[in-house]
Amino acid sequence: MKIGKQSWIFQQKPVITSTATVAGPYEGKGKLAKEIDLLHKDLYMNQPTYEQAHQQIIEDATKLTVQKAKLRFQDIDFFISGDLINQMTPTNFAARTHKIPFIGLFNACATSTGGLALAALIVNSKSGNHVITGSASHNAAVEKQFRYPTEYGAQKPPTAQWTVTGGGFGLVSQTGTGPVITRATIGRVMDLNQSDPFNMGAAMAPAAADTILSHLNDHQLSIDHYDLVVTGDLGSIGRNLLIDLLKKEQIYIEEEKLVDAGLSIYEKNQNVFAGGSGAGSSSLYLYSKLINDLKNKNLNRILMVATGSLLSPLSTLQKQSIPVIAHAVAIESEGN
């Protein structure tokens, strides 16, 4: 199954049989609103804290995913997920609720594709029949950990991004109907000495470029093999930088075929600075619009490339630079 230096090819073509997405009130005013399964009316989501609201997003989305598949939690072999909060508390506590064998994964905002690649690997090797995976984030919980509490009202530069309140999960199975996972490339941790937590797009773009190049080289593909290449949360700054980095490597992609999830969740009149971000950005977009487009054959092949900044509040305070990573997963419409 391993191909090239850092990629896998999945001959059994694991199927994404069921998906569900959950989001907050601000996302309910955005471009994806009609494609999201459950929209909460306020950030607390009937919970006493924002962190517990974050947990609620995960519990809601996983429950809906399993229900839509007409299964029970005890039918699921593994749960793979993670988030941005210290020690991944929302995800860990959600895993405690539904009691599926659990693998906690921290790849920051690249967790969605890291988890999806591992889920496909497990199912492809017949080490499990059903694996549920995905990720989520919560604006008010994440912002106060990595930047400033939203109540503080700190002014942000144009390069800053808005943490998405929401998330998405998918059920990867050996059999069933739905889009299939065909390939994956596991990224390398990179560090180009970027240290500004208010400019994540610039920090993560080199990791996205490196993983895309590795994916194309390992699988001997051209960029035109895919209808879309979708990044997780590079925003406007990182997306433009990614285009330039690919051009330097003689990889030319039409601008409309390079889509950023963080730029596709909100309307233009919603002030989200350089775009949306967070572990929920890529998963919310993937498991709503992209999966729907693949099911409806509006798209045949996509390459989902989620990027993550592997910083912590402590590393930021200690003035360390920001390591970054990106994982890529290729998904195709059924029967393609």
Buried (B, 14 or more C-beta within 10 A) or exposed (E): EEBBEBBBBBEBBBBBBBBBBBBBEBBBEBBBBEBBBBBBEEBBBEBEEBBBBBBBBBBBBBBBBBEBBEBEBEEBBBBBBBBBBEEBBBBBBBBEEBEBEBBBBBBBBBBBBBBBBBBBBBBBEEEBBBBBBBBBBBBBBBBBBBBEEBEEEEEBEEBBBBBBBBBBBBBBBBEBEBBBBBBBBBBBEBBEEBBBBBBBBBBBBBBBBBBBBBBBBBBEBEBEBBBBBBBBBBBBBBBBBBBEBBEEEEBEBEEEBBBBBBBBBBEEEBEBBBBBBBBBBBBBBBBBBBBBBBBEEEBBBBBBBBBBBBBBEEBBEEEBBBBBBBBBBBBBBBEB
